Structures are given as structure tokens and as C-alpha cells.
Amino acid sequence: MADEISLNFGPYRLDAANARLWRETQPVRLTPKAFQVLCYMVGRSGQLVSKEELFTVVWPDTVISDATLTSAIQEIRKALQDNPREPQYLETVPKRGFRFIGQ
């Protein structure tokens, strides 16, 4: 995972090197796995990322259910105040995966 990522999108700043997400000057709390998912997605901005790819990268050597990934995605959306029906940051591609679309 690219630890050098520091990216601004909307009012947010993702600081992967320090494992922090900020909304302006306020830290935004994410569980470690949700943070890893967000970092991976941001690092592939605009690209489709499959569920299988996320399972392999974020949960290597661990068998998890789709519900675990869904929970992480929901946590990210809540933290980013992102509506899945009108996404600004995380787009769902039905039956395929997800795409980070933040500017």
C-alpha cells in the first residue's frame, strides 16, 4: 500500500503516512481496515477496484465475507458524508466493485 499518499479531496485530507483522515482541521475516525480500503481506493482514483482485489490487498490470508467489506465501505461513506445514491467520493459499480471518484 502506498504510504506516501497525501491527497486532498473536497474538505478532506488523507494522510496515509500518518494513518489519518482529516476534514479541514478535524480528525475523522476510521477503523484500521476501513482506512486501508480508503487508501487503496484513493491510490487507484478513477479505476474500478473489484471486491476480490480489496479482499486480497486488505485482508490477505484471511477468509472474510462480503458483509465485512460492505461494512468497511459503509463506514467510509459515513465518515465522508457520502450518499451512495449520489456519490461524490465512492461509487459502487454493481456486481463489479467500487471506484474512488473524489476530485
Secondary structure, 3 states (H helix, E strand, C coil): CCCCCEEEECCEEEEHHHCEEEECCEEECCCHHHHHHHHHHHHCCCCEEEHHHHHHHHCCCCCCCHHHHHHHHHHHHHHHCCCCCCCCCEEEECCCEEEECCC
